[in-house]
Amino acid sequence: MKILSGMQPSGTLHLGNYLGALRHWVQAQNSDAFYCVVDLHALTLQIPPETLRANTTDLLASYLAAGLDPEVCTIFIQSHVSYHAQLNWLLECVATYGELSRMVAFKEKSQRQDGFRVGLLTYPVLQTADILLYEPEEVPVGDDQRQHLELARDLAERFNNRFGETFRVPVGTQPKLAARVMDFQEPTRKMSKSVSSPLGTLFVFDGADEIKRKISKAVTDTDGEVRFDWENKPGLSNLLEIYSSLSHETPDVVASRYSRYGELKTDLTELLIEQLAPLKERYHELLKSPDELYKIAARGAEQASEVAGVVYQRAAHAMGLTSAG
């Protein structure tokens, strides 16, 4: 089955990135799976060049440490495959300002920027190009990406209707548990790298003491009853869902074993330390040989270009662009 997904190199991997996405990529990897570091998208963040380069290396190491195997799937860096930017332009000529300006992410981020850049408005079109180039049968998406996937579907269908059948219309999938890991201090919002309290986000490569500190201080509630109830007990339910995702049980089964929040937090801490320790060890080992990481990425870019080039040329021809010969 063809699969495409990617992450921005915007900082250290956190628990939500791992449980909600990367771990599922590892389980689903195959010869038709494409996983990229979407460095072009990171340019919307006003990120210093040296930071972007370091983050790209870091994310490559994180992919491999988590279990993605370049002998099984294709791992590459987005900007190393020029067809992403080329198809982006073709699709921008199909998209409308109205639908892009209605994107929730654009509305939220543009309000926080004085004189937002055009890339903040148009990056969902680049995201659509990323998807359509590889004709995936499934696109793993989190709750906050559903609107972007709908845009991809709309643009693919519009292009097909206007220029003839060219693109496979993508379908999104979502893991049943821990699809959206929430902030430990503000459990009504998604875990993020940019938070008001550093205690709210657990990074995959945090040390044992830091994991213990963040879990012990995670917000719960005052009634003392251990039960899975997102509406009334979001903080506790967040911990139960993380635990269940790691132990492959339902949150209700996990809750049934505990009568005190402290015991649950202690066991969750031990489970996280146990399961994340091998990733952390592998990650630090990989970072010792960055040249090897980029050899893997270069090989992946070649493989990705072979697939993406066919789709791009088909789209360019459909729109009336001529071939170089």
BANU-275735 format. One record per residue (C-alpha): y, z, x; residue in three letters. Coordinates in steps of 0.02 Angstrom, whole numbers, plus 50000, padded with zeros to 5 digits. Layout:
YZXALA/...
END
This chain:
500005000050000MET/501734995350067LYS/502905010150089ILE/504675011450157LEU/505705026950191SER/506925034050317GLY/508075048450362MET/509825049450434GLN/509975056350611PRO/511255068950552SER/510565084750632GLY/509025095450653THR/507625093350526LEU/507625106950393HIS/506225113250281LEU/506775102450135GLY/506675086750242ASN/504925091350297TYR/504135097450134LEU/505065085450020GLY/504825069850125ALA/504115069350301LEU/502495078450266ARG/502125066350124HIS/502505051450237TRP/501185057650359VAL/499895058950221GLN/500305041550156ALA/500475032150322GLN/499505015950341ASN/499674998850422SER/500934993550288ASP/502025009150298ALA/503765007650377PHE/504745023150427TYR/506465021150504CYS/507855031650578VAL/509325025550474VAL/510675026950606ASP/511835014450523LEU/512005026150374HIS/512495040450489ALA/514085030950535LEU/514835036350368THR/514855054350435LEU/516215052050568GLN/514925057350695ILE/515335057150884PRO/514385043350977PRO/513505055351096GLU/512965066150948THR/512275051150854LEU/511265045651005ARG/510575063251031ALA/510165065150846ASN/509255048450845THR/508155053950989THR/507875070650904ASP/507325062650741LEU/506135050650828LEU/505315065750910ALA/505265074750742SER/504375060150659TYR/503015060050791LEU/502885079050800ALA/502585079650613ALA/501125067650630GLY/501755049950606LEU/500675038950717ASP/501395022650788PRO/499615015850798GLU/499445017950610VAL/501195014550540CYS/502815006350598THR/504165018050665ILE/505845010350710PHE/507735012650718ILE/508705003850581GLN/510064996350691SER/508754988450804HIS/508264976650662VAL/509784965550629SER/509144959650460TYR/509674976050381HIS/511524972450411ALA/511304953950368GLN/510464957050201LEU/511734970650165ASN/513114957450163TRP/512144945950046LEU/511874960349925LEU/513684966049936GLU/514094948949866CYS/512994952949716VAL/513494971149688ALA/515074976049592THR/516434988449635TYR/516204996949467GLY/514375001549492GLU/514665007449670LEU/516175018249624SER/515135026749488ARG/513855033149613MET/513825052149609VAL/513715053749798ALA/515255042849820PHE/516255052849693LYS/515825069349776GLU/516075063849957LYS/517655053649928SER/518505068749851GLN/518205078250013ARG/518965064550122GLN/520785059750139ASP/520755040750138GLY/518875037750128PHE/518145023150223ARG/517385007950138VAL/515665012050211GLY/515595027450102LEU/515735016249949LEU/514545002550006THR/513165011750099TYR/512035011849942PRO/511994992849959VAL/511374994650138LEU/510085006850072GLN/509544993449948THR/509374980850091ALA/508304993450187ASP/507114994450040ILE/507024976249987LEU/506704969450163LEU/504974977350168TYR/504434974149987GLU/503704991649966PRO/502624995549816GLU/503245013449821GLU/504855021649884VAL/504755040649906PRO/506375048049837VAL/507085065349807GLY/508035070549651ASP/509705066449731ASP/509175048649774GLN/508615042749603ARG/510285034649563GLN/510225025049727HIS/508485018649686LEU/509095012949515GLU/510475003149602LEU/509164994949712ALA/508174990049559ARG/509724983249472ASP/510264972949622LEU/508514965949649ALA/508374960849467GLU/510124953349464ARG/509784943349622PHE/508134937149552ASN/508924932049388ASN/510354922949474ARG/509464914649622PHE/507624914449574GLY/506204926549610GLU/506564933249784THR/506324952149791PHE/504994964349736ARG/505834976849618VAL/505504994049696PRO/504705008949610VAL/505095026849660GLY/503855041149684THR/504155059749702GLN/503035074049761PRO/502595086249622LYS/502985101849723LEU/504405105949844ALA/505235089249807ALA/506885098449815ARG/506915114049922VAL/508415124549877MET/509645134549983ASP/509025152350016PHE/510755159749984GLN/511285148449840GLU/509645143249757PRO/510515132449627THR/510925119349760ARG/509845109149876LYS/509505115050054MET/510685105850170SER/511235104850351LYS/513055107650300SER/513085124650215VAL/514295139050200SER/513005151750258SER/511815148250404PRO/510535159550318LEU/510345146850178GLY/509475133250279THR/507825135150372LEU/507605122650512PHE/505865116550550VAL/506045121150734PHE/506795138450706ASP/505945152350805GLY/504835165450725ALA/506205178650723ASP/507425166850640GLU/506155161850507ILE/505825180250471LYS/507685184050459ARG/508075169750339LYS/506595172950224ILE/506905191750219SER/508715188850169LYS/508335175050041ALA/509175178549874VAL/508005183449731THR/508505194349582ASP/508455212349524THR/507125213549388ASP/505685214749512GLY/504445204049415GLU/503575190649517VAL/503445175149409ARG/503825156549424PHE/505355153249316ASP/506665141149382TRP/507885144149241GLU/507985162949255ASN/507355166349432LYS/507875151449541PRO/507855160849707GLY/506115168049683LEU/505475151549610SER/506105142449764ASN/505075154049876LEU/503545152249764LEU/503655133349765GLU/503815132849955ILE/502305144249971TYR/501285133849848SER/501735117849941SER/501085125350103LEU/499515133250028SER/499105119049906HIS/499075130849757GLU/500125131049600THR/501655142449601PRO/500915152449456ASP/499325155949556VAL/500365161749704VAL/501435172849592ALA/499905180949515SER/499435188749683ARG/501065198449704TYR/501905213049620SER/503325214949747ARG/504555202449819TYR/504425209949993GLY/502555206550005GLU/502815188549952LEU/504185186150081LYS/503105193650219THR/501635182250181ASP/502755166950162LEU/503535170750332THR/501825171650415GLU/501275155450330LEU/502835146250386LEU/502685152250566ILE/500845147350571GLU/501085129850500GLN/502705125350590LEU/502205131650764ALA/501155116050810PRO/502595104650757LEU/503825114350862LYS/502695113651016GLU/502395095050998ARG/504245091550967TYR/504815099951128HIS/503455090951226GLU/504005073951158LEU/505835077051202LEU/505325078251385LYS/504985059351384SER/506385050751286PRO/505995033951367ASP/504275034351289GLU/505055037851119LEU/506145022351134TYR/504675011651190LYS/503825016551027ILE/505415012550930ALA/505604995651017ALA/503834990750974ARG/504134996350795GLY/505734986050785ALA/504784970450836GLU/503474973550702GLN/504804977350572ALA/505814961650617SER/504314950550586GLU/504184956950408VAL/506044958750371ALA/506484941650441GLY/505384932650315VAL/506204941650169VAL/507964939150236TYR/507714920450263GLN/507024918850088ARG/508564927650016ALA/509784917650124ALA/508984901250072HIS/509034906349888ALA/510914909549900MET/511224892649982GLY/511444897350164LEU/510834884250288THR/509564887050426SER/510034886650611ALA/508654874050641GLY/
END
